[in-house]
Amino acid sequence: RASSALDLSQGLERGVPRTAMAGGDASSATDNGDAPPLEFHEGTQPTREAGGPMPPMTVAEETLAMVSLGLLCGLPYMLVIFAPLLLIVALVMQSKLAGLMFAALVVASIWPIDHKPNLKFMRSYWFALWRKYLDYSWHCTVKLEKGQKHVFLEFPHGVVPVAQIVSASVMEECFGPDVMICGLGASVLFSLPGLRQFYSALGLRPADKKSIKKILSIGQQLAVTPGGVAEMFLVREDEDRLLFSPRKGIIKNAIREGAHLVPVYFYNNNQLFKVPQTNSMFEKISRKMRTSIFIFWGRFFLPIPLRHRIKMAVTELVKVQQCDNPTDDQVNEVHARVVEAVKRMYEQNRPEEIARPLVVT
């Protein structure tokens, strides 16, 4: 939204497909030097009245947005169903076409990927289309210190972290072309054909200790969603619930690295899909498998996000003093400051049409 090397109790991201890449190093700039300039809709503040209609889209635009987002959100479940069916058809009915399709899926699931962000892809028509579908806006006032490590803490996870995915296309606008923010995702994502190529193109890496060390050691910024898979099961219509109180492992790691903490809030990320209020059995299975097994639906009862306005707020910076072996008191103090920063940011930037209270558990 992960490797067994990371324990859920450590508060590190689990099953969170986070992608955010702004700018890049010399090699990535060379690879994408022909990328066209970014084209943004109004992004600093919503331009419509609170509670007003969503921006109009043509039938073709809305259809393309629904199909592409539906594939992105539903592909894992589709693969679970159709891959075995293709194999059965190929073996039992001796269908060459089914055999070729299954072989293509296998090849795509093992074909090497380099995790290099593709700026041209993030500046593409598809991200602009998704921003329009979600009436995506952002308000970023945090200035990153040059040469300083930062860990972005993203809230909430949502049923599917669509807002985090789309944010990859606006990070350059927020922080400039010289800042690279690399996210983490569940290791299982990099075994799924199509999805592994998609997330690799956004600079996403598997959520393991090796990736975390590498990201911070080479001067890149790290982005995680502390609530992970477990937070998916807290989605409610009448309140925004975050799972952060027990998530102190990432705070300890930030202190050890001397990385400042940057809370990020995505309004309405929890409202993009409907969920039943009884998912306890699936929660246990998801935690055991370290990936999401979840009943949810969107438009037309399909994995197509509902049209809700997404607003990203990045207005708080929690500075951290480096310490190789932080005490529990130090960790608790920084954790408390992050909680207060998230609550303050939520209230100060909350769109007028949102009346839901924020609950941090």
C-alpha positions, 0 to 999 in steps of 0.5 A: 500500500512487504519484505519479511525483513520488516516487522509490522510493529516497526511502523514501516510501510506495508502494502503501500504503493507510494510513488513520488518522484520530483526531479532526479539525478544526472542519469535520470535527467539524461534519460528523460531530457526530451520530456515536455514541460509540466502542464498543471491545473490550478494547484495551490488552492481549489478554484471552485466553491465549496460543495460545488460540482466537479469539473466537467469532463467529456464522455471520452475523458471520463471513460478513459479515466475510469478504465485506466484507474479501474485497471490500476486499482483492480489489476491485482484481483484480475490477475488472481482470477484470470492467470489461473484461468488462462493456464487451465484453458491452455492445458485442458483445451490446448489453446495456443492463444491462452498459452501465449497470454499466460507466457506473456504474464510470466515473462512480464513478472520476471522481466528486469526493472531498474526502479528509475523514475520516468519523468516523461511518464509522470508528465504524461496525459494520463496523470493530467487526466487523473488529476482532472477526474479527481479535481486534484489540488495541492497546497505545499508551503514546506521548504526542504533544506538542501542536503538534509534528509527528510521522511514524508509521512503520508496520511491516510492510506485509503482503500487504494492509495490513489492520491499518493500515486497521482501526487507523483506528478506534482512533486516537482511543482511542490519542491522543485526539479532537484528533489527526489522523493522515493516511495516504498511498496509491498514486495508482492507488487513487484511480482505482478506483471504490469504493476511492477513496471508501472511502479518502477517507472515512478521510482518505487522500491520494495519496502525492505531495509535495503531500500530504506538504507539506499534511499537515505544514504544517497541523498534521496528523500523517503516517503512512507504511509505509516498506517499501511494495510491495517489502516485500510480497515479503519475507513469510515464515512463519518470520520477520518481515522489514522493508525499512527499511535503504535507506529513509532518504528519509523520515528526511531529510524528517522531519529537515527538517520537525522531525517526531518519529518514531513507530514502529508495529508490527502483529503478524501483519499478514504472516500474514493471507495466504499467498504463494508464495515465488517472486514475483520477476517480479511484484515487478519489474512492481509496482515499475515500475507503482508498485502491487502485482501479487501472487499471494496467497490467504487463506481458501478460496483467496480474498482473504479474510484468515485469522483471526489475532490482530492487535496494534498496538504504539505504545510508542516515540518517536524525537525529531528535531532540525530541520535544513534540510539534514541531512547523511548522518551525521545521517540515518544516526544517526536511522535507526539510532535508529529501527531500535533502537526498532523492535527494542526495541518488537517484543521488549517487546510481542510476544505469547507465541504469536509466536516469529518473529524480527524481521529488518530488511533 
